[in-house]
């Protein structure tokens, strides 16, 4: 891929993003890599500066940033409430030589309650 910001997940107004994880589907050959995951308000609120250190680049591995011992590049939040619609974005600052990732977003919708 090319260095850029890619909106990958729509978050509706009134939703809670409870967790953002990264699934590595094809081994990452990092060399040099720098990836942030955030939203329209904060480009690295979930992951700040993932560099593909050893253990975080293996195929079929899922990483919880700030929790996994090999993926420590935690951002400011582990979850966030969205009062207005936004997107979860992956910001590729420095491109790895090869590899494929998917974002896994756990979200809860807070539908209005009526009595």
N, C-alpha and C positions, 0 to 999 in steps of 0.2 A: 504494500500500500504506500501511499504518498503521505508525507508529513502534512497533517491538517487536522481540523476538528470535525468529527463525524457524529451527528446526532443518531443514536441507535435505539432509543427507547422513549416512547411518549408517556408522560406522566400526566394524568388528568388532575384538574383542580380538586382539592379535598382528599388527595391520596397520601398515604404514608409509604415512603420507600424505607423498608426495614433493613435491607441488606443488599450490597452489590458484591458479587463474586466474579472471578474470571475463570473461564474454562479454556484451557489450552487444548485445541483439537489437533494441531499439527506442531511438532517440536519446533521451538523457537531457537534459531541460530542468532544469538544476540549480537555478538561483536560489540556494538554500541547500541543502546536502546533507551528511550525515555518516553514513558506513557503516563498520562494523567487521566483520571476519570472523574467527571463532575457534572455540572449542569449549567444553565444559562447565567446563574448568579455567581458561581464559584467553579472555575475550570478544574480544580483538583480537590474538591471537598471530600471525595470518597477514596481516591488513590492519588498520591503525590509522588511522581518520579519513579515509577516502576522501571527498574533497569535490567530485569531478566537475570538476576543473580542465580547462582547454582541452585537447582531444586525447584525453581519457579518457572521452568521452561519445558518440563517434561510433558509429552502428549498425554491426553486424557487425565490431566490433573486439574483440580478445582482449588482456587486460592481465595481465602478470606483474608484480606489485607489487614495487617495489625494483629492477626491471630495465627496464621500459618508461620512457622519458623523460617521459611524460605521466602516469604512475601511480606516484608515488614514496612513497606512504603505506605503506611496508612495516611489518609487525608484527615480533615477536620472532623468529619462525621462518620458514624457507622450507619446512620439512618437519618431521615429528614421528612418533615411534614411539608406538603406543597399546598398552599392556599390558592395558588393559581397554576394553570397548566404550564408545563416545562418539558424539557427533554433531558435524558441522561446521555451524556456525550463522552466519547473517547477522544482524547487529544493526543495524537501521535506527534511528539516533538522531534524525536530522533528515531528513524525507521530501522528495525532489525533486518538482518540479511534475509531471513525467511521465517515463516511460522504463521499460524492462524489462531485467533482467540475469539471467543464469544462471551458476551456479558450475560450474567444471570442476575436478574433483578427480582427480589422478593418485595411485593407491593401489596398493601391492603387499602381498599377503597373505603372511605368513611361516608357511606350513604347517610343522608339525613334521617334521623329517628323521629317518628311521629307517635304520639300516644293516643 
